Amino acid sequence: MTGGTLDGQVTDALDGAHQSIEYMYDQGWTDGLPVVPATRELVDAFLATTSRPADEVIGRLDHLKREVSVQLAAINAVMAGCRPEYFPVVLAAWDALMAERSTVGGGWQSTSGPAPLIVVNGPVRRRLGFNATGGVFGPGFRANATVARAIGLIVRNALGVVPHVLEQATQGVPGRWAMCIAENEEESPWEPLSVDGGVAAGVDAVSTTLLRASEFVDNRHTDDPEALLGDFADTISRTGSWIFRHASAGVVFCPEHAQMLAAAGMSKAGVRDWLIERCGRSEADLARAGKNHVHGNVRRQSDDGDPGAFHRYFADGAPKNLPIVVAGARNAGISMVVRVFSNWSGISARVEPPRDGATAPAV
C-alpha cells in the first residue's frame, strides 16, 4: 500500500474477495456482517484439527428436520473468521449447547431470542488468546468474537433459524452471537465453572447456557460481604425476570468482588447458598407486577393470598440454577448478573487436545 492506495495485484485479489462476500450475502448465509469465503483448503485445515469424522452428526432439531455435521460446523467456523486452531473450541461449545434442554427443544426459536453464553476454561484460554480480563464481555479479541459468531452461523445456516422466518424473537438480545468469555482463573479465589460441570481443574473445557439478558451490578463502596451480596440478590430478584414459579440466573463476578467474598471466608458454594436463601420477592411486590399467583407453573395476577408471604426466586441450590463465574479486570467493583433462559445443564464439554501435524493456512 503506497500513498493510501493499493497496488494492482492486491486490488485484483480484493475485488475477487469482495465478489465472494457479495455472493454469500446474496445466498443469505451471513448474519448481516461480511463472512470469510469457505474454500475447500480452509475447511480441510479446520477438519484436520479434530479426530471426529466430517460427516459425524453433532446436533439436530427434529421438529425442523435439520441436523449439523462436523463439516457444516467447520464451514461456518471458517465463515465466522475463526482460525483453524479455534475449531476444537467451537466443537466443544456446540457439544455443551447440545446438552442444554432448551437448545434441543424450541430455545433457538423462542420469542425472547436467547443468546448463548460460552465460558472457556483451562490452558486453551491463553494458548489461543481468549480474553478473560478487562472488557471481557466486549469486542476486540478474535478468539472470543469468532467462536461465538461461529455458533450463530451454525444455528442460522445448518439449522435454518433465520430472523423473520423460523426465528421468532420479539426484540432479541443485544450481542446474541457475541458472548464468549474466558474465566479469569488466575485471579479467581474459587474453582472454575468447568469443575461444576464435571471436568477437572486445569483441563480445557467449555460450558454454555442460553441467556435472556445481562445486567451490571456496580458496588465499589462497601466492605461488608453481606451488603454486597444483598445488592446482587436485589438485582437477581427483579420481578420483570419472572415468568414461571421459579427462575434461574447466573453471576459473573469481577475479581474484586470474588476476592472480597473469599476473604470473608465464603466459598463459591457458600455464596450460592446465601443467594438461594435470600433471592425472591414478597407476594405484595409480585402482586404489584401482576405475578403473585402461580397457575400450573405460570405466574399470573390474583386478588387472593398472603401479602407478606415470601416467594423464592430459585427452585433449589443446585449449580445448574445459579452458575458462578469469575471474569473481568480487577480495577473496579463491577460484576454481571446473567438471566439464564431455562437452567444450565451442569455439563461442561472437554476441548479436544491439539493434533500433531495439523497445518493451518493463513486466514
C-alpha positions in Angstrom: 0.0 0.0 0.0 1.5 3.3 -1.1 0.2 6.8 -0.5 -3.1 5.4 0.7 -3.8 3.3 -2.4 -3.3 -0.4 -3.1 -1.2 -1.9 -5.9 -2.9 -3.7 -8.8 -2.3 -7.3 -7.7 -3.7 -6.6 -4.2 -6.7 -4.7 -5.7 -7.5 -7.6 -8.1 -7.4 -10.1 -5.1 -9.6 -7.8 -3.0 -12.0 -7.4 -5.9 -12.3 -11.2 -6.0 -12.8 -11.5 -2.3 -15.5 -8.7 -2.4 -17.4 -10.6 -5.1 -17.3 -13.8 -3.0 -18.6 -11.9 0.0 -21.4 -10.3 -2.0 -22.3 -13.8 -3.4 -22.6 -15.1 0.2 -24.8 -12.1 1.1 -27.0 -13.0 -1.9 -27.3 -16.6 -0.7 -28.5 -15.4 2.8 -25.5 -17.1 4.5 -24.4 -14.1 6.6 -25.5 -12.7 9.9 -25.5 -9.2 8.4 -21.8 -8.8 8.5 -19.3 -10.0 5.9 -18.1 -13.6 6.1 -14.9 -15.3 5.1 -15.2 -17.4 1.9 -15.1 -21.1 3.0 -12.6 -22.6 0.5 -12.0 -26.3 0.4 -8.4 -25.7 1.6 -9.6 -23.8 4.6 -12.4 -26.2 5.5 -9.9 -29.1 5.3 -7.5 -27.2 7.6 -10.3 -26.9 10.2 -11.2 -30.6 9.9 -7.6 -31.5 10.4 -7.7 -30.1 13.9 -10.2 -32.8 15.1 -10.3 -36.6 15.1 -14.0 -36.5 14.5 -15.3 -37.6 11.1 -16.5 -34.8 8.8 -19.9 -36.5 8.4 -20.5 -37.1 12.1 -23.8 -35.6 13.2 -23.3 -33.4 16.2 -26.7 -31.9 16.7 -30.3 -31.9 15.3 -33.6 -30.3 15.7 -36.1 -33.0 15.0 -39.1 -30.6 14.7 -37.3 -28.8 11.9 -35.8 -31.9 10.4 -32.4 -30.2 10.4 -29.0 -31.5 11.6 -25.5 -30.3 12.0 -22.4 -32.3 10.9 -18.8 -31.6 11.8 -18.2 -30.4 8.2 -21.1 -27.9 8.4 -19.7 -26.7 11.7 -16.2 -26.2 10.1 -17.7 -24.3 7.1 -19.5 -21.9 9.4 -16.4 -21.5 11.7 -14.4 -20.5 8.6 -17.1 -18.0 7.6 -17.1 -16.6 11.1 -13.4 -15.7 10.9 -12.1 -18.3 13.2 -8.5 -19.6 12.9 -8.3 -23.4 12.4 -7.0 -24.0 15.9 -10.2 -22.5 17.3 -12.3 -25.2 15.8 -12.0 -27.7 18.7 -13.3 -25.0 21.0 -16.2 -24.4 18.6 -17.0 -28.1 18.7 -16.8 -28.2 22.5 -19.1 -25.2 22.7 -21.6 -26.8 20.4 -21.4 -30.1 22.4 -22.1 -28.2 25.6 -25.0 -26.4 24.0 -26.5 -29.8 22.8 -26.5 -30.8 26.5 -28.9 -28.0 27.2 -32.6 -28.9 27.3 -33.6 -25.6 25.7 -31.4 -25.8 22.7 -32.7 -29.2 21.5 -36.2 -28.0 22.0 -37.5 -24.6 20.9 -34.9 -22.4 22.6 -33.4 -21.1 19.4 -36.8 -20.0 18.2 -38.1 -18.5 21.5 -39.8 -15.1 21.4 -37.1 -13.9 23.9 -34.4 -14.6 21.4 -31.9 -16.0 23.9 -28.2 -15.7 23.5 -25.6 -18.4 24.2 -23.1 -17.6 26.9 -19.9 -19.5 26.2 -17.3 -19.8 29.1 -13.9 -21.2 28.3 -11.7 -22.8 31.0 -8.2 -24.3 31.1 -4.8 -23.6 29.4 -6.5 -23.2 26.0 -7.6 -19.7 27.1 -4.0 -18.4 27.0 -2.8 -20.6 24.2 -5.4 -19.3 21.8 -5.7 -15.7 23.1 -9.2 -15.7 24.7 -9.8 -12.6 26.8 -10.6 -13.3 30.4 -9.8 -9.9 31.9 -10.6 -6.3 31.0 -13.6 -5.8 28.7 -14.4 -9.5 28.8 -17.9 -9.0 27.5 -16.8 -6.5 24.9 -15.1 -6.6 21.5 -11.5 -6.7 20.4 -10.4 -10.3 20.7 -10.6 -12.6 17.7 -10.9 -15.9 19.6 -13.8 -14.6 21.7 -15.6 -12.9 18.9 -15.3 -15.5 16.2 -16.1 -18.6 18.3 -19.3 -17.0 19.5 -20.1 -15.9 15.9 -19.5 -19.4 14.6 -22.2 -20.8 16.8 -24.6 -18.2 15.5 -23.8 -19.0 11.9 -24.3 -22.7 12.6 -27.7 -22.0 14.0 -28.6 -19.9 11.0 -27.1 -21.9 8.1 -27.3 -25.5 9.4 -30.5 -25.4 11.5 -32.2 -22.7 9.3 -33.1 -20.5 12.3 -33.2 -17.2 10.4 -34.8 -13.9 11.6 -38.3 -13.3 10.3 -38.5 -16.9 9.1 -38.0 -19.6 11.8 -36.6 -17.3 14.4 -39.5 -15.7 16.4 -37.7 -13.2 18.7 -39.9 -10.3 19.7 -37.0 -7.9 20.3 -34.0 -10.2 20.7 -30.9 -9.9 22.8 -28.0 -7.4 22.2 -24.9 -9.4 21.3 -26.8 -12.6 20.7 -23.8 -14.2 18.9 -21.0 -12.3 20.7 -20.9 -13.7 24.3 -17.9 -15.9 24.6 -15.7 -15.2 27.6 -12.8 -16.9 29.3 -12.8 -17.3 33.1 -10.1 -15.3 34.9 -8.8 -18.4 36.7 -5.6 -16.6 37.7 -7.5 -14.1 39.8 -10.4 -16.2 40.9 -10.3 -17.5 44.5 -12.6 -20.4 43.6 -12.6 -23.5 41.4 -13.5 -22.8 37.7 -17.0 -23.2 36.3 -15.9 -26.3 34.4 -15.4 -28.1 37.7 -19.1 -27.6 38.5 -19.7 -29.0 35.0 -17.8 -32.3 35.8 -14.4 -31.5 34.3 -11.2 -31.4 36.5 -9.5 -28.1 37.0 -6.7 -27.5 34.5 -8.4 -29.4 31.7 -9.5 -27.4 28.6 -13.3 -27.2 28.7 -16.3 -25.1 27.6 -19.6 -24.5 29.4 -22.6 -22.9 27.8 -26.2 -21.9 28.5 -28.7 -19.6 27.0 -29.3 -16.1 28.3 -32.2 -13.7 28.1 -30.2 -10.6 29.3 -27.3 -9.4 31.3 -27.4 -6.6 34.0 -24.4 -5.0 35.7 -24.1 -4.7 39.5 -21.8 -1.7 40.3 -20.9 -1.8 44.0 -17.5 -0.3 44.9 -18.0 1.3 48.3 -18.8 -1.4 50.8 -16.5 -3.8 52.6 -19.4 -5.8 54.0 -19.8 -9.1 52.1 -23.5 -9.4 53.1 -24.3 -5.9 51.9 -22.5 -6.7 48.6 -24.5 -9.9 48.2 -27.7 -8.1 49.1 -27.1 -5.9 46.1 -26.9 -9.0 43.9 -29.9 -10.5 45.5 -32.0 -7.4 44.8 -30.8 -7.3 41.1 -31.5 -11.0 40.6 -35.0 -10.8 42.2 -36.3 -8.2 39.8 -39.9 -9.0 39.1 -39.6 -8.5 35.3 -37.5 -11.6 35.1 -40.1 -13.9 36.5 -42.5 -15.8 34.2 -42.8 -19.1 35.9 -42.9 -20.3 39.5 -39.1 -20.2 39.7 -36.4 -18.7 37.6 -32.6 -19.1 37.0 -29.8 -16.6 36.9 -26.0 -16.7 36.9 -23.4 -14.3 38.3 -20.1 -13.3 36.6 -18.2 -11.8 39.5 -15.4 -9.4 38.8 -12.2 -10.4 40.6 -12.6 -7.6 43.2 -16.0 -8.8 44.3 -15.0 -12.5 44.3 -11.8 -11.9 46.3 -13.7 -9.8 48.8 -16.2 -12.6 49.4 -13.5 -15.2 49.6 -11.5 -13.1 52.1 -14.6 -13.2 54.3 -14.5 -17.0 54.3 -17.1 -17.6 51.6 -16.7 -20.4 49.2 -18.4 -20.4 45.8 -21.0 -22.9 47.3 -21.4 -20.6 50.3 -22.1 -17.6 48.0 -24.6 -19.6 46.1 -26.4 -20.8 49.2 -26.6 -17.3 50.6 -28.2 -16.0 47.4 -30.6 -19.0 47.0 -31.9 -18.4 50.5 -32.5 -14.6 50.0 -33.4 -14.1 46.4 -37.1 -13.5 46.0 -40.0 -11.1 46.5 -42.9 -10.7 48.8 -46.3 -11.6 47.5 -47.2 -7.9 47.8 -44.3 -7.0 45.5 -45.3 -9.6 43.0 -49.0 -8.5 43.1 -48.0 -5.0 42.0 -46.4 -6.7 39.0 -49.4 -9.0 38.3 -47.4 -12.1 39.2 -48.4 -13.1 42.7 -50.3 -16.3 41.8 -48.9 -19.5 40.1 -51.4 -21.3 37.9 -49.8 -24.5 36.7 -46.3 -23.2 36.5 -47.0 -19.7 35.1 -47.2 -16.5 37.2 -50.5 -14.6 37.0 -52.5 -11.9 38.8 -54.7 -12.9 41.8 -56.6 -11.0 44.5 -56.1 -13.8 47.0 -53.1 -14.7 49.0 -50.9 -13.5 51.8 -49.2 -10.2 51.0 -46.4 -11.0 53.4 -45.5 -14.4 52.0 -42.1 -14.7 50.5 -41.7 -16.3 47.0 -38.3 -17.8 46.4 -36.6 -17.0 43.1 -34.7 -20.2 42.7 -36.1 -23.8 42.9 -33.1 -25.1 44.8 -29.4 -24.5 45.4 -28.0 -26.7 42.6 -25.2 -25.1 40.5 -27.4 -25.5 37.4 -29.8 -22.9 38.8 -27.1 -20.4 39.7 -23.8 -20.8 37.8 -21.0 -18.6 39.1 -18.0 -17.4 37.1 -15.1 -15.0 37.8 -14.1 -12.8 34.8 -13.0 -9.3 34.0 -10.4 -6.9 35.4 -9.5 -6.2 39.0 -9.9 -2.4 38.6 -13.4 -1.8 39.9 -16.3 -3.5 41.7 -18.5 -4.1 38.6 -20.0 -7.6 38.1 -22.7 -9.0 35.9 -26.0 -10.8 36.6 -27.0 -13.0 33.6 -30.5 -14.2 33.1 -30.4 -17.9 32.3 -33.1 -18.8 29.8 -34.1 -22.1 31.4 -31.3 -23.5 33.6 -27.8 -24.6 33.0 -27.4 -28.3 32.2 -24.5 -28.5 34.6 -22.4 -30.3 31.9 -19.1 -28.9 30.6 -17.6 -30.3 27.4 -13.9 -31.1 27.1 -11.9 -29.4 24.3 -10.1 -31.9 22.1 -6.3 -31.5 22.5 -4.3 -30.1 19.6 -3.4 -32.8 17.0 0.2 -33.3 15.9 0.8 -32.5 12.2 -2.3 -30.3 11.7 -1.4 -27.4 9.4 -3.1 -24.1 9.4 -3.0 -21.8 6.3 -3.3 -18.1 6.8 -6.8 -16.9 7.4 
